[in-house]
Amino acid sequence: MADLSATYPAVSDLRRKARRRIPHFAYEFMDAGTGQDHTFARNIADLERVQLSPRALRGPVARDLSTVFLGQRYDAPFGMAPAGGTGMIWPGGECILAEVAATSGVPYTLASVATQTPEVIGPIADGRGWFQFYPMADKEIQKAVLRRAQEAGFENLVVTVDVPKMSRRERQMRAGFQMPPRLTPRMVLQALANPGWTRAMLQTGRPELATLTPYFAHVPAADRMAEIGRQLHPEPGWDEVERIRKVWRGKIILKGIMHRDDAVMALDKGADAIWVSNHGGRQLDAAPSAISVLPGIRAAVGNDAAIIFDSGVRSGLDIARAIASGADFVMLGRPFLYALAAGGKDTVQLCVRILSDELENVMAQVGAQYPADLPLALVRT
Ligand SMILES: Cc1cc2nc3c(=O)[nH]c(=O)nc-3n(C[C@H](O)[C@H](O)[C@H](O)COP(=O)(O)O)c2cc1C
């Protein structure tokens, strides 16, 4: 591990390595925002502007990163956000991420459009898994999928509410990657330039949406992905939360809240937590940065409401900035995917270490003993 942290001291180093190790279309699928990446860039730039005040002579402090969130104790106040199609970024990627999350004591969120099922990931996540779900047009399939996730041991259900329709991702389109994915000669050439990825892909088999595909076995293979896509984004209303509440016995988190009125409504409708996120800049290229709306949402819902934050977090310092700005828990999408693509299990473990070390170090600089002390360090500009 010592060598690895010299090679990759920060998430940006993992990102650079990822770019070289996987085919261009897979990298662009993972990294792209929507449109011209304005929201993607704003997320990062606005986080960098959040300042924390150093404190002096606080004496020795027994710092403790562990955090209780929604009744569960985690070793750190951060975890892995859901990523559909992770198996295309690196074959078997969901299993690697879930295993490292479980051994590191942080949550892993399995996407309903991942390439692994809740039955496979539930036991690996060892009671710490969260299951992410897009409301579906067919309510019988919806109930069946939720039942499977519950039976596989997932306690927290993450309902993503910020994808009324798939967005246009121009970088992804330019790289030749289409939705639904179709293998083109151009993609084959890109794959051949990355023999390690191609070998792993040939061993694992072509990735598919493993959880949902069985419900669409009757649809011809060529049309299946398109049909699943049509099922996934029925532009639901608030009644959907009540419908899901009737089926799901565990906690419900609404992911993709960016407006204070939506945050208040989410809690009124029975959500246990809200997840402030603009989907990592992947949906609306005119959206404000997620960090810029976080303090207003915290003020609107009050101190007792549980808030998760993501979008643009690239370091332990950013985790501290988000907690200082009103988050109880912070999730990261691309950083763990970069780590996965850069070198598999070892670099995903390294990513957890980098984030924990950075966070612990920042807490030392600002005199915080617990993550919950961080709001005291926020410089209000
Ligand atoms: C490749 C990729 C796939 C994603 N798939 C999903 C998904 O299936 N469901 C979902 O709710 N969010 C999905 N997201 C969004 C992430 O959960 C998260 O909100 C976002 O990545 C956070 O921003 P960050 O990447 O800057 O950390 C995806 C993100 C990426 C990069």
The ligand as a Gaussian input file, in Angstrom:
#p B3LYP/6-31G(d) Opt

LIG

0 1
 C      -21.080000       6.324000     -14.470000
 C      -22.142000       6.844000     -13.544000
 C      -23.340000       6.164000     -13.443000
 C      -24.336000       6.634000     -12.569000
 N      -25.493000       5.918000     -12.440000
 C      -26.414000       6.301000     -11.532000
 C      -27.578000       5.515000     -11.300000
 O      -27.779000       4.470000     -11.916000
 N      -28.466000       5.960000     -10.373000
 C      -28.268000       7.127000      -9.669000
 O      -29.088000       7.485000      -8.830000
 N      -27.164000       7.869000      -9.860000
 C      -26.238000       7.489000     -10.761000
 N      -25.113000       8.243000     -10.944000
 C      -24.913000       9.470000     -10.147000
 C      -24.147000       9.155000      -8.863000
 O      -24.882000       8.333000      -8.024000
 C      -23.806000      10.438000      -8.097000
 O      -24.974000      11.173000      -7.861000
 C      -22.799000      11.317000      -8.834000
 O      -21.824000      10.549000      -9.496000
 C      -22.123000      12.241000      -7.813000
 O      -21.229000      13.094000      -8.405000
 P      -19.649000      12.814000      -8.468000
 O      -19.442000      11.791000      -9.526000
 O      -19.119000      14.157000      -8.840000
 O      -19.216000      12.339000      -7.096000
 C      -24.120000       7.818000     -11.821000
 C      -22.901000       8.494000     -11.929000
 C      -21.921000       8.026000     -12.782000
 C      -20.627000       8.787000     -12.866000

